[in-house]
Amino acid sequence: MAEIIQLGAWRERREAERSAPEVERLERAIARLDGILERVTGHTPAADPRLETDMLAISGAISAGMVDRAAVLAEELARRLENRAARQG
């Protein structure tokens, strides 16, 4: 049967999730990625199969509610891209 959604309770949960340390960690990692992704790849992420796979893994972890895992994956990807940028000069 249908489920009734209590918007007030949902908003409270969303706000609590947003302020959680793991969410803040994920947001910082995504901001790092956002800053370096286009600079390093020079094209869309879909043109790089490994990059696309990494982005899908991050998205999947977020969808599954595994925010800590998503943050780790995003941090690792950002670190690899930063290393690639340093090698490219």
PyMOL Python script that loads the backbone (N, CA, C, O; Angstrom):
from pymol import cmd

cmd.read_pdbstr("""\
ATOM      1  N   MET A   1       0.826  -1.186   0.000  1.00  0.00           N
ATOM      2  CA  MET A   1       0.000   0.000   0.000  1.00  0.00           C
ATOM      3  C   MET A   1       0.873   1.254   0.000  1.00  0.00           C
ATOM      4  O   MET A   1       2.098   1.179   0.098  1.00  0.00           O
ATOM      5  N   ALA A   2       0.231   2.374  -0.109  1.00  0.00           N
ATOM      6  CA  ALA A   2       0.937   3.654  -0.163  1.00  0.00           C
ATOM      7  C   ALA A   2       1.541   3.990   1.196  1.00  0.00           C
ATOM      8  O   ALA A   2       1.015   3.611   2.242  1.00  0.00           O
ATOM      9  N   GLU A   3       2.637   4.697   1.151  1.00  0.00           N
ATOM     10  CA  GLU A   3       3.304   5.139   2.370  1.00  0.00           C
ATOM     11  C   GLU A   3       3.145   6.648   2.485  1.00  0.00           C
ATOM     12  O   GLU A   3       3.358   7.382   1.520  1.00  0.00           O
ATOM     13  N   ILE A   4       2.775   7.094   3.654  1.00  0.00           N
ATOM     14  CA  ILE A   4       2.618   8.527   3.884  1.00  0.00           C
ATOM     15  C   ILE A   4       3.958   9.094   4.304  1.00  0.00           C
ATOM     16  O   ILE A   4       4.615   8.572   5.205  1.00  0.00           O
ATOM     17  N   ILE A   5       4.354  10.165   3.646  1.00  0.00           N
ATOM     18  CA  ILE A   5       5.629  10.806   3.944  1.00  0.00           C
ATOM     19  C   ILE A   5       5.370  12.018   4.816  1.00  0.00           C
ATOM     20  O   ILE A   5       4.599  12.905   4.448  1.00  0.00           O
ATOM     21  N   GLN A   6       6.004  12.056   5.955  1.00  0.00           N
ATOM     22  CA  GLN A   6       5.912  13.199   6.848  1.00  0.00           C
ATOM     23  C   GLN A   6       7.016  14.172   6.450  1.00  0.00           C
ATOM     24  O   GLN A   6       8.187  13.944   6.753  1.00  0.00           O
ATOM     25  N   LEU A   7       6.646  15.253   5.774  1.00  0.00           N
ATOM     26  CA  LEU A   7       7.645  16.176   5.248  1.00  0.00           C
ATOM     27  C   LEU A   7       8.510  16.796   6.335  1.00  0.00           C
ATOM     28  O   LEU A   7       9.710  16.980   6.131  1.00  0.00           O
ATOM     29  N   GLY A   8       7.936  17.115   7.465  1.00  0.00           N
ATOM     30  CA  GLY A   8       8.724  17.688   8.553  1.00  0.00           C
ATOM     31  C   GLY A   8       9.809  16.733   9.016  1.00  0.00           C
ATOM     32  O   GLY A   8      10.959  17.135   9.194  1.00  0.00           O
ATOM     33  N   ALA A   9       9.452  15.475   9.211  1.00  0.00           N
ATOM     34  CA  ALA A   9      10.426  14.475   9.649  1.00  0.00           C
ATOM     35  C   ALA A   9      11.479  14.247   8.570  1.00  0.00           C
ATOM     36  O   ALA A   9      12.663  14.086   8.867  1.00  0.00           O
ATOM     37  N   TRP A  10      11.034  14.235   7.315  1.00  0.00           N
ATOM     38  CA  TRP A  10      11.965  14.046   6.208  1.00  0.00           C
ATOM     39  C   TRP A  10      12.971  15.198   6.152  1.00  0.00           C
ATOM     40  O   TRP A  10      14.169  14.971   5.977  1.00  0.00           O
ATOM     41  N   ARG A  11      12.489  16.417   6.299  1.00  0.00           N
ATOM     42  CA  ARG A  11      13.385  17.579   6.287  1.00  0.00           C
ATOM     43  C   ARG A  11      14.391  17.512   7.433  1.00  0.00           C
ATOM     44  O   ARG A  11      15.570  17.811   7.246  1.00  0.00           O
ATOM     45  N   GLU A  12      13.928  17.122   8.610  1.00  0.00           N
ATOM     46  CA  GLU A  12      14.840  17.013   9.752  1.00  0.00           C
ATOM     47  C   GLU A  12      15.937  15.986   9.488  1.00  0.00           C
ATOM     48  O   GLU A  12      17.106  16.221   9.795  1.00  0.00           O
ATOM     49  N   ARG A  13      15.551  14.845   8.916  1.00  0.00           N
ATOM     50  CA  ARG A  13      16.545  13.812   8.587  1.00  0.00           C
ATOM     51  C   ARG A  13      17.534  14.325   7.549  1.00  0.00           C
ATOM     52  O   ARG A  13      18.737  14.095   7.668  1.00  0.00           O
ATOM     53  N   ARG A  14      17.034  15.016   6.536  1.00  0.00           N
ATOM     54  CA  ARG A  14      17.903  15.558   5.491  1.00  0.00           C
ATOM     55  C   ARG A  14      18.893  16.570   6.065  1.00  0.00           C
ATOM     56  O   ARG A  14      20.071  16.563   5.706  1.00  0.00           O
ATOM     57  N   GLU A  15      18.414  17.436   6.953  1.00  0.00           N
ATOM     58  CA  GLU A  15      19.297  18.428   7.560  1.00  0.00           C
ATOM     59  C   GLU A  15      20.353  17.746   8.428  1.00  0.00           C
ATOM     60  O   GLU A  15      21.515  18.152   8.425  1.00  0.00           O
ATOM     61  N   ALA A  16      19.958  16.722   9.164  1.00  0.00           N
ATOM     62  CA  ALA A  16      20.909  15.989  10.003  1.00  0.00           C
ATOM     63  C   ALA A  16      21.951  15.297   9.126  1.00  0.00           C
ATOM     64  O   ALA A  16      23.137  15.284   9.458  1.00  0.00           O
ATOM     65  N   GLU A  17      21.504  14.720   8.000  1.00  0.00           N
ATOM     66  CA  GLU A  17      22.432  14.056   7.090  1.00  0.00           C
ATOM     67  C   GLU A  17      23.405  15.059   6.489  1.00  0.00           C
ATOM     68  O   GLU A  17      24.593  14.765   6.354  1.00  0.00           O
ATOM     69  N   ARG A  18      22.917  16.231   6.129  1.00  0.00           N
ATOM     70  CA  ARG A  18      23.772  17.246   5.511  1.00  0.00           C
ATOM     71  C   ARG A  18      24.864  17.725   6.435  1.00  0.00           C
ATOM     72  O   ARG A  18      25.966  18.038   5.985  1.00  0.00           O
ATOM     73  N   SER A  19      24.578  17.787   7.710  1.00  0.00           N
ATOM     74  CA  SER A  19      25.571  18.310   8.641  1.00  0.00           C
ATOM     75  C   SER A  19      26.483  17.213   9.205  1.00  0.00           C
ATOM     76  O   SER A  19      27.381  17.496   9.998  1.00  0.00           O
ATOM     77  N   ALA A  20      26.251  15.981   8.800  1.00  0.00           N
ATOM     78  CA  ALA A  20      27.064  14.877   9.289  1.00  0.00           C
ATOM     79  C   ALA A  20      28.496  15.016   8.757  1.00  0.00           C
ATOM     80  O   ALA A  20      28.690  15.445   7.619  1.00  0.00           O
ATOM     81  N   PRO A  21      29.487  14.663   9.559  1.00  0.00           N
ATOM     82  CA  PRO A  21      30.889  14.801   9.144  1.00  0.00           C
ATOM     83  C   PRO A  21      31.206  14.081   7.837  1.00  0.00           C
ATOM     84  O   PRO A  21      31.975  14.593   7.023  1.00  0.00           O
ATOM     85  N   GLU A  22      30.621  12.895   7.623  1.00  0.00           N
ATOM     86  CA  GLU A  22      30.920  12.162   6.393  1.00  0.00           C
ATOM     87  C   GLU A  22      30.355  12.872   5.166  1.00  0.00           C
ATOM     88  O   GLU A  22      30.933  12.789   4.083  1.00  0.00           O
ATOM     89  N   VAL A  23      29.244  13.559   5.326  1.00  0.00           N
ATOM     90  CA  VAL A  23      28.682  14.323   4.208  1.00  0.00           C
ATOM     91  C   VAL A  23      29.567  15.524   3.897  1.00  0.00           C
ATOM     92  O   VAL A  23      29.810  15.840   2.732  1.00  0.00           O
ATOM     93  N   GLU A  24      30.043  16.188   4.939  1.00  0.00           N
ATOM     94  CA  GLU A  24      30.951  17.318   4.732  1.00  0.00           C
ATOM     95  C   GLU A  24      32.245  16.856   4.067  1.00  0.00           C
ATOM     96  O   GLU A  24      32.790  17.552   3.210  1.00  0.00           O
ATOM     97  N   ARG A  25      32.730  15.691   4.461  1.00  0.00           N
ATOM     98  CA  ARG A  25      33.937  15.127   3.849  1.00  0.00           C
ATOM     99  C   ARG A  25      33.690  14.858   2.367  1.00  0.00           C
ATOM    100  O   ARG A  25      34.532  15.170   1.525  1.00  0.00           O
ATOM    101  N   LEU A  26      32.536  14.279   2.055  1.00  0.00           N
ATOM    102  CA  LEU A  26      32.192  14.012   0.664  1.00  0.00           C
ATOM    103  C   LEU A  26      32.087  15.314  -0.130  1.00  0.00           C
ATOM    104  O   LEU A  26      32.580  15.394  -1.255  1.00  0.00           O
ATOM    105  N   GLU A  27      31.458  16.318   0.439  1.00  0.00           N
ATOM    106  CA  GLU A  27      31.321  17.600  -0.249  1.00  0.00           C
ATOM    107  C   GLU A  27      32.688  18.223  -0.542  1.00  0.00           C
ATOM    108  O   GLU A  27      32.890  18.790  -1.615  1.00  0.00           O
ATOM    109  N   ARG A  28      33.614  18.123   0.390  1.00  0.00           N
ATOM    110  CA  ARG A  28      34.967  18.650   0.160  1.00  0.00           C
ATOM    111  C   ARG A  28      35.668  17.888  -0.965  1.00  0.00           C
ATOM    112  O   ARG A  28      36.332  18.488  -1.811  1.00  0.00           O
ATOM    113  N   ALA A  29      35.514  16.571  -0.968  1.00  0.00           N
ATOM    114  CA  ALA A  29      36.144  15.752  -2.008  1.00  0.00           C
ATOM    115  C   ALA A  29      35.550  16.069  -3.383  1.00  0.00           C
ATOM    116  O   ALA A  29      36.280  16.154  -4.370  1.00  0.00           O
ATOM    117  N   ILE A  30      34.244  16.242  -3.445  1.00  0.00           N
ATOM    118  CA  ILE A  30      33.593  16.575  -4.713  1.00  0.00           C
ATOM    119  C   ILE A  30      34.048  17.959  -5.187  1.00  0.00           C
ATOM    120  O   ILE A  30      34.255  18.172  -6.382  1.00  0.00           O
ATOM    121  N   ALA A  31      34.200  18.884  -4.259  1.00  0.00           N
ATOM    122  CA  ALA A  31      34.687  20.222  -4.627  1.00  0.00           C
ATOM    123  C   ALA A  31      36.099  20.133  -5.209  1.00  0.00           C
ATOM    124  O   ALA A  31      36.415  20.829  -6.174  1.00  0.00           O
ATOM    125  N   ARG A  32      36.949  19.278  -4.627  1.00  0.00           N
ATOM    126  CA  ARG A  32      38.299  19.069  -5.180  1.00  0.00           C
ATOM    127  C   ARG A  32      38.218  18.526  -6.593  1.00  0.00           C
ATOM    128  O   ARG A  32      38.920  18.985  -7.494  1.00  0.00           O
ATOM    129  N   LEU A  33      37.337  17.528  -6.774  1.00  0.00           N
ATOM    130  CA  LEU A  33      37.172  16.937  -8.100  1.00  0.00           C
ATOM    131  C   LEU A  33      36.686  17.972  -9.104  1.00  0.00           C
ATOM    132  O   LEU A  33      37.180  18.050 -10.229  1.00  0.00           O
ATOM    133  N   ASP A  34      35.731  18.749  -8.686  1.00  0.00           N
ATOM    134  CA  ASP A  34      35.151  19.757  -9.565  1.00  0.00           C
ATOM    135  C   ASP A  34      36.215  20.742 -10.025  1.00  0.00           C
ATOM    136  O   ASP A  34      36.209  21.177 -11.176  1.00  0.00           O
ATOM    137  N   GLY A  35      37.119  21.089  -9.134  1.00  0.00           N
ATOM    138  CA  GLY A  35      38.158  22.047  -9.459  1.00  0.00           C
ATOM    139  C   GLY A  35      39.214  21.531 -10.407  1.00  0.00           C
ATOM    140  O   GLY A  35      39.839  22.318 -11.119  1.00  0.00           O
ATOM    141  N   ILE A  36      39.429  20.227 -10.436  1.00  0.00           N
ATOM    142  CA  ILE A  36      40.540  19.687 -11.220  1.00  0.00           C
ATOM    143  C   ILE A  36      40.089  18.869 -12.431  1.00  0.00           C
ATOM    144  O   ILE A  36      40.872  18.695 -13.364  1.00  0.00           O
ATOM    145  N   LEU A  37      38.887  18.377 -12.444  1.00  0.00           N
ATOM    146  CA  LEU A  37      38.446  17.416 -13.455  1.00  0.00           C
ATOM    147  C   LEU A  37      38.607  17.925 -14.885  1.00  0.00           C
ATOM    148  O   LEU A  37      39.257  17.273 -15.702  1.00  0.00           O
ATOM    149  N   GLU A  38      38.036  19.055 -15.189  1.00  0.00           N
ATOM    150  CA  GLU A  38      38.116  19.566 -16.562  1.00  0.00           C
ATOM    151  C   GLU A  38      39.545  19.968 -16.917  1.00  0.00           C
ATOM    152  O   GLU A  38      39.989  19.772 -18.049  1.00  0.00           O
ATOM    153  N   ARG A  39      40.251  20.522 -15.957  1.00  0.00           N
ATOM    154  CA  ARG A  39      41.629  20.952 -16.199  1.00  0.00           C
ATOM    155  C   ARG A  39      42.511  19.774 -16.571  1.00  0.00           C
ATOM    156  O   ARG A  39      43.369  19.891 -17.445  1.00  0.00           O
ATOM    157  N   VAL A  40      42.309  18.642 -15.917  1.00  0.00           N
ATOM    158  CA  VAL A  40      43.161  17.478 -16.151  1.00  0.00           C
ATOM    159  C   VAL A  40      42.736  16.709 -17.399  1.00  0.00           C
ATOM    160  O   VAL A  40      43.576  16.323 -18.211  1.00  0.00           O
ATOM    161  N   THR A  41      41.442  16.490 -17.547  1.00  0.00           N
ATOM    162  CA  THR A  41      40.985  15.645 -18.649  1.00  0.00           C
ATOM    163  C   THR A  41      40.923  16.399 -19.965  1.00  0.00           C
ATOM    164  O   THR A  41      41.216  15.831 -21.017  1.00  0.00           O
ATOM    165  N   GLY A  42      40.545  17.672 -19.921  1.00  0.00           N
ATOM    166  CA  GLY A  42      40.432  18.447 -21.149  1.00  0.00           C
ATOM    167  C   GLY A  42      39.268  18.021 -22.006  1.00  0.00           C
ATOM    168  O   GLY A  42      39.101  18.525 -23.117  1.00  0.00           O
ATOM    169  N   HIS A  43      38.462  17.110 -21.518  1.00  0.00           N
ATOM    170  CA  HIS A  43      37.276  16.641 -22.243  1.00  0.00           C
ATOM    171  C   HIS A  43      36.259  16.110 -21.255  1.00  0.00           C
ATOM    172  O   HIS A  43      36.476  16.174 -20.045  1.00  0.00           O
ATOM    173  N   THR A  44      35.187  15.603 -21.740  1.00  0.00           N
ATOM    174  CA  THR A  44      34.142  15.089 -20.848  1.00  0.00           C
ATOM    175  C   THR A  44      34.618  13.803 -20.188  1.00  0.00           C
ATOM    176  O   THR A  44      35.380  13.049 -20.793  1.00  0.00           O
ATOM    177  N   PRO A  45      34.183  13.536 -18.957  1.00  0.00           N
ATOM    178  CA  PRO A  45      34.598  12.312 -18.260  1.00  0.00           C
ATOM    179  C   PRO A  45      34.260  11.041 -19.027  1.00  0.00           C
ATOM    180  O   PRO A  45      34.971  10.045 -18.896  1.00  0.00           O
ATOM    181  N   ALA A  46      33.185  11.047 -19.830  1.00  0.00           N
ATOM    182  CA  ALA A  46      32.794   9.846 -20.573  1.00  0.00           C
ATOM    183  C   ALA A  46      33.863   9.421 -21.579  1.00  0.00           C
ATOM    184  O   ALA A  46      33.888   8.263 -21.995  1.00  0.00           O
ATOM    185  N   ALA A  47      34.745  10.340 -21.973  1.00  0.00           N
ATOM    186  CA  ALA A  47      35.784  10.012 -22.932  1.00  0.00           C
ATOM    187  C   ALA A  47      36.913   9.194 -22.302  1.00  0.00           C
ATOM    188  O   ALA A  47      37.753   8.651 -23.020  1.00  0.00           O
ATOM    189  N   ASP A  48      36.945   9.099 -20.989  1.00  0.00           N
ATOM    190  CA  ASP A  48      37.971   8.351 -20.263  1.00  0.00           C
ATOM    191  C   ASP A  48      37.270   7.225 -19.509  1.00  0.00           C
ATOM    192  O   ASP A  48      36.633   7.473 -18.485  1.00  0.00           O
ATOM    193  N   PRO A  49      37.379   5.985 -20.003  1.00  0.00           N
ATOM    194  CA  PRO A  49      36.629   4.878 -19.380  1.00  0.00           C
ATOM    195  C   PRO A  49      36.916   4.677 -17.893  1.00  0.00           C
ATOM    196  O   PRO A  49      35.998   4.392 -17.124  1.00  0.00           O
ATOM    197  N   ARG A  50      38.165   4.821 -17.480  1.00  0.00           N
ATOM    198  CA  ARG A  50      38.482   4.623 -16.058  1.00  0.00           C
ATOM    199  C   ARG A  50      37.855   5.724 -15.211  1.00  0.00           C
ATOM    200  O   ARG A  50      37.328   5.467 -14.129  1.00  0.00           O
ATOM    201  N   LEU A  51      37.918   6.941 -15.715  1.00  0.00           N
ATOM    202  CA  LEU A  51      37.317   8.062 -15.007  1.00  0.00           C
ATOM    203  C   LEU A  51      35.807   7.885 -14.903  1.00  0.00           C
ATOM    204  O   LEU A  51      35.214   8.136 -13.854  1.00  0.00           O
ATOM    205  N   GLU A  52      35.201   7.457 -15.985  1.00  0.00           N
ATOM    206  CA  GLU A  52      33.755   7.217 -15.976  1.00  0.00           C
ATOM    207  C   GLU A  52      33.396   6.132 -14.957  1.00  0.00           C
ATOM    208  O   GLU A  52      32.411   6.262 -14.230  1.00  0.00           O
ATOM    209  N   THR A  53      34.188   5.077 -14.905  1.00  0.00           N
ATOM    210  CA  THR A  53      33.956   3.993 -13.942  1.00  0.00           C
ATOM    211  C   THR A  53      34.072   4.505 -12.510  1.00  0.00           C
ATOM    212  O   THR A  53      33.253   4.167 -11.655  1.00  0.00           O
ATOM    213  N   ASP A  54      35.089   5.320 -12.254  1.00  0.00           N
ATOM    214  CA  ASP A  54      35.276   5.884 -10.916  1.00  0.00           C
ATOM    215  C   ASP A  54      34.093   6.775 -10.522  1.00  0.00           C
ATOM    216  O   ASP A  54      33.616   6.723  -9.389  1.00  0.00           O
ATOM    217  N   MET A  55      33.632   7.586 -11.467  1.00  0.00           N
ATOM    218  CA  MET A  55      32.499   8.471 -11.179  1.00  0.00           C
ATOM    219  C   MET A  55      31.225   7.657 -10.905  1.00  0.00           C
ATOM    220  O   MET A  55      30.438   8.006 -10.026  1.00  0.00           O
ATOM    221  N   LEU A  56      31.033   6.584 -11.655  1.00  0.00           N
ATOM    222  CA  LEU A  56      29.877   5.716 -11.425  1.00  0.00           C
ATOM    223  C   LEU A  56      29.963   5.024 -10.064  1.00  0.00           C
ATOM    224  O   LEU A  56      28.946   4.833  -9.397  1.00  0.00           O
ATOM    225  N   ALA A  57      31.165   4.654  -9.658  1.00  0.00           N
ATOM    226  CA  ALA A  57      31.342   4.025  -8.340  1.00  0.00           C
ATOM    227  C   ALA A  57      30.986   5.008  -7.226  1.00  0.00           C
ATOM    228  O   ALA A  57      30.351   4.629  -6.242  1.00  0.00           O
ATOM    229  N   ILE A  58      31.391   6.258  -7.380  1.00  0.00           N
ATOM    230  CA  ILE A  58      31.056   7.289  -6.391  1.00  0.00           C
ATOM    231  C   ILE A  58      29.550   7.483  -6.343  1.00  0.00           C
ATOM    232  O   ILE A  58      28.951   7.522  -5.268  1.00  0.00           O
ATOM    233  N   SER A  59      28.951   7.605  -7.507  1.00  0.00           N
ATOM    234  CA  SER A  59      27.497   7.785  -7.590  1.00  0.00           C
ATOM    235  C   SER A  59      26.752   6.599  -6.977  1.00  0.00           C
ATOM    236  O   SER A  59      25.768   6.777  -6.259  1.00  0.00           O
ATOM    237  N   GLY A  60      27.229   5.391  -7.268  1.00  0.00           N
ATOM    238  CA  GLY A  60      26.601   4.192  -6.711  1.00  0.00           C
ATOM    239  C   GLY A  60      26.690   4.143  -5.197  1.00  0.00           C
ATOM    240  O   GLY A  60      25.729   3.763  -4.527  1.00  0.00           O
ATOM    241  N   ALA A  61      27.836   4.525  -4.657  1.00  0.00           N
ATOM    242  CA  ALA A  61      28.002   4.532  -3.199  1.00  0.00           C
ATOM    243  C   ALA A  61      27.061   5.544  -2.558  1.00  0.00           C
ATOM    244  O   ALA A  61      26.480   5.285  -1.504  1.00  0.00           O
ATOM    245  N   ILE A  62      26.917   6.699  -3.202  1.00  0.00           N
ATOM    246  CA  ILE A  62      25.987   7.708  -2.675  1.00  0.00           C
ATOM    247  C   ILE A  62      24.563   7.174  -2.710  1.00  0.00           C
ATOM    248  O   ILE A  62      23.817   7.310  -1.740  1.00  0.00           O
ATOM    249  N   SER A  63      24.191   6.567  -3.831  1.00  0.00           N
ATOM    250  CA  SER A  63      22.834   6.031  -3.981  1.00  0.00           C
ATOM    251  C   SER A  63      22.526   4.947  -2.953  1.00  0.00           C
ATOM    252  O   SER A  63      21.391   4.804  -2.500  1.00  0.00           O
ATOM    253  N   ALA A  64      23.554   4.192  -2.597  1.00  0.00           N
ATOM    254  CA  ALA A  64      23.380   3.115  -1.621  1.00  0.00           C
ATOM    255  C   ALA A  64      23.458   3.611  -0.186  1.00  0.00           C
ATOM    256  O   ALA A  64      23.340   2.827   0.756  1.00  0.00           O
ATOM    257  N   GLY A  65      23.657   4.913  -0.022  1.00  0.00           N
ATOM    258  CA  GLY A  65      23.738   5.464   1.326  1.00  0.00           C
ATOM    259  C   GLY A  65      25.096   5.267   1.982  1.00  0.00           C
ATOM    260  O   GLY A  65      25.238   5.438   3.193  1.00  0.00           O
ATOM    261  N   MET A  66      26.085   4.910   1.188  1.00  0.00           N
ATOM    262  CA  MET A  66      27.431   4.654   1.706  1.00  0.00           C
ATOM    263  C   MET A  66      28.273   5.917   1.530  1.00  0.00           C
ATOM    264  O   MET A  66      29.203   5.949   0.724  1.00  0.00           O
ATOM    265  N   VAL A  67      27.936   6.942   2.286  1.00  0.00           N
ATOM    266  CA  VAL A  67      28.567   8.246   2.134  1.00  0.00           C
ATOM    267  C   VAL A  67      30.054   8.189   2.452  1.00  0.00           C
ATOM    268  O   VAL A  67      30.856   8.809   1.753  1.00  0.00           O
ATOM    269  N   ASP A  68      30.433   7.462   3.486  1.00  0.00           N
ATOM    270  CA  ASP A  68      31.862   7.330   3.818  1.00  0.00           C
ATOM    271  C   ASP A  68      32.636   6.727   2.653  1.00  0.00           C
ATOM    272  O   ASP A  68      33.707   7.215   2.290  1.00  0.00           O
ATOM    273  N   ARG A  69      32.087   5.663   2.070  1.00  0.00           N
ATOM    274  CA  ARG A  69      32.750   5.000   0.937  1.00  0.00           C
ATOM    275  C   ARG A  69      32.844   5.948  -0.249  1.00  0.00           C
ATOM    276  O   ARG A  69      33.877   6.010  -0.916  1.00  0.00           O
ATOM    277  N   ALA A  70      31.767   6.689  -0.517  1.00  0.00           N
ATOM    278  CA  ALA A  70      31.772   7.651  -1.616  1.00  0.00           C
ATOM    279  C   ALA A  70      32.843   8.713  -1.396  1.00  0.00           C
ATOM    280  O   ALA A  70      33.527   9.112  -2.339  1.00  0.00           O
ATOM    281  N   ALA A  71      32.987   9.166  -0.165  1.00  0.00           N
ATOM    282  CA  ALA A  71      34.005  10.175   0.148  1.00  0.00           C
ATOM    283  C   ALA A  71      35.402   9.626  -0.098  1.00  0.00           C
ATOM    284  O   ALA A  71      36.248  10.320  -0.662  1.00  0.00           O
ATOM    285  N   VAL A  72      35.654   8.393   0.315  1.00  0.00           N
ATOM    286  CA  VAL A  72      36.961   7.765   0.099  1.00  0.00           C
ATOM    287  C   VAL A  72      37.249   7.654  -1.396  1.00  0.00           C
ATOM    288  O   VAL A  72      38.347   7.983  -1.847  1.00  0.00           O
ATOM    289  N   LEU A  73      36.266   7.192  -2.160  1.00  0.00           N
ATOM    290  CA  LEU A  73      36.450   7.056  -3.606  1.00  0.00           C
ATOM    291  C   LEU A  73      36.711   8.409  -4.264  1.00  0.00           C
ATOM    292  O   LEU A  73      37.574   8.520  -5.135  1.00  0.00           O
ATOM    293  N   ALA A  74      35.977   9.423  -3.856  1.00  0.00           N
ATOM    294  CA  ALA A  74      36.143  10.765  -4.424  1.00  0.00           C
ATOM    295  C   ALA A  74      37.515  11.334  -4.057  1.00  0.00           C
ATOM    296  O   ALA A  74      38.171  11.961  -4.889  1.00  0.00           O
ATOM    297  N   GLU A  75      37.945  11.118  -2.819  1.00  0.00           N
ATOM    298  CA  GLU A  75      39.264  11.599  -2.398  1.00  0.00           C
ATOM    299  C   GLU A  75      40.375  10.911  -3.185  1.00  0.00           C
ATOM    300  O   GLU A  75      41.336  11.553  -3.612  1.00  0.00           O
ATOM    301  N   GLU A  76      40.234   9.586  -3.375  1.00  0.00           N
ATOM    302  CA  GLU A  76      41.245   8.846  -4.132  1.00  0.00           C
ATOM    303  C   GLU A  76      41.300   9.323  -5.578  1.00  0.00           C
ATOM    304  O   GLU A  76      42.384   9.488  -6.138  1.00  0.00           O
ATOM    305  N   LEU A  77      40.148   9.545  -6.181  1.00  0.00           N
ATOM    306  CA  LEU A  77      40.103  10.024  -7.554  1.00  0.00           C
ATOM    307  C   LEU A  77      40.713  11.421  -7.655  1.00  0.00           C
ATOM    308  O   LEU A  77      41.484  11.701  -8.573  1.00  0.00           O
ATOM    309  N   ALA A  78      40.373  12.282  -6.727  1.00  0.00           N
ATOM    310  CA  ALA A  78      40.941  13.640  -6.732  1.00  0.00           C
ATOM    311  C   ALA A  78      42.459  13.580  -6.604  1.00  0.00           C
ATOM    312  O   ALA A  78      43.169  14.315  -7.291  1.00  0.00           O
ATOM    313  N   ARG A  79      42.956  12.718  -5.736  1.00  0.00           N
ATOM    314  CA  ARG A  79      44.410  12.578  -5.546  1.00  0.00           C
ATOM    315  C   ARG A  79      45.072  12.099  -6.849  1.00  0.00           C
ATOM    316  O   ARG A  79      46.114  12.621  -7.244  1.00  0.00           O
ATOM    317  N   ARG A  80      44.466  11.109  -7.511  1.00  0.00           N
ATOM    318  CA  ARG A  80      45.032  10.616  -8.778  1.00  0.00           C
ATOM    319  C   ARG A  80      45.033  11.715  -9.846  1.00  0.00           C
ATOM    320  O   ARG A  80      46.005  11.876 -10.583  1.00  0.00           O
ATOM    321  N   LEU A  81      43.939  12.461  -9.916  1.00  0.00           N
ATOM    322  CA  LEU A  81      43.863  13.536 -10.916  1.00  0.00           C
ATOM    323  C   LEU A  81      44.858  14.658 -10.611  1.00  0.00           C
ATOM    324  O   LEU A  81      45.459  15.229 -11.521  1.00  0.00           O
ATOM    325  N   GLU A  82      45.026  14.965  -9.324  1.00  0.00           N
ATOM    326  CA  GLU A  82      46.018  15.983  -8.946  1.00  0.00           C
ATOM    327  C   GLU A  82      47.433  15.522  -9.325  1.00  0.00           C
ATOM    328  O   GLU A  82      48.250  16.316  -9.789  1.00  0.00           O
ATOM    329  N   ASN A  83      47.705  14.239  -9.121  1.00  0.00           N
ATOM    330  CA  ASN A  83      49.016  13.688  -9.513  1.00  0.00           C
ATOM    331  C   ASN A  83      49.193  13.754 -11.026  1.00  0.00           C
ATOM    332  O   ASN A  83      50.274  14.080 -11.516  1.00  0.00           O
ATOM    333  N   ARG A  84      48.135  13.445 -11.760  1.00  0.00           N
ATOM    334  CA  ARG A  84      48.192  13.519 -13.220  1.00  0.00           C
ATOM    335  C   ARG A  84      48.465  14.963 -13.668  1.00  0.00           C
ATOM    336  O   ARG A  84      49.257  15.200 -14.580  1.00  0.00           O
ATOM    337  N   ALA A  85      47.811  15.902 -13.026  1.00  0.00           N
ATOM    338  CA  ALA A  85      48.001  17.327 -13.363  1.00  0.00           C
ATOM    339  C   ALA A  85      49.438  17.754 -13.091  1.00  0.00           C
ATOM    340  O   ALA A  85      50.025  18.509 -13.865  1.00  0.00           O
ATOM    341  N   ALA A  86      50.001  17.265 -11.986  1.00  0.00           N
ATOM    342  CA  ALA A  86      51.376  17.623 -11.637  1.00  0.00           C
ATOM    343  C   ALA A  86      52.348  17.053 -12.669  1.00  0.00           C
ATOM    344  O   ALA A  86      53.332  17.705 -13.017  1.00  0.00           O
ATOM    345  N   ARG A  87      52.080  15.844 -13.160  1.00  0.00           N
ATOM    346  CA  ARG A  87      52.951  15.244 -14.167  1.00  0.00           C
ATOM    347  C   ARG A  87      52.840  15.968 -15.502  1.00  0.00           C
ATOM    348  O   ARG A  87      53.818  16.075 -16.242  1.00  0.00           O
ATOM    349  N   GLN A  88      51.639  16.467 -15.805  1.00  0.00           N
ATOM    350  CA  GLN A  88      51.422  17.162 -17.077  1.00  0.00           C
ATOM    351  C   GLN A  88      52.064  18.540 -17.077  1.00  0.00           C
ATOM    352  O   GLN A  88      52.328  19.121 -18.129  1.00  0.00           O
ATOM    353  N   GLY A  89      52.306  19.044 -15.890  1.00  0.00           N
ATOM    354  CA  GLY A  89      52.985  20.334 -15.761  1.00  0.00           C
ATOM    355  C   GLY A  89      52.034  21.413 -15.691  1.00  0.00           C
ATOM    356  O   GLY A  89      52.425  22.575 -15.581  1.00  0.00           O
TER     357      GLY A  89
END
""", "prot")
cmd.dss("prot")
cmd.show_as("cartoon", "prot")
cmd.util.cbc("prot")
cmd.orient("prot")
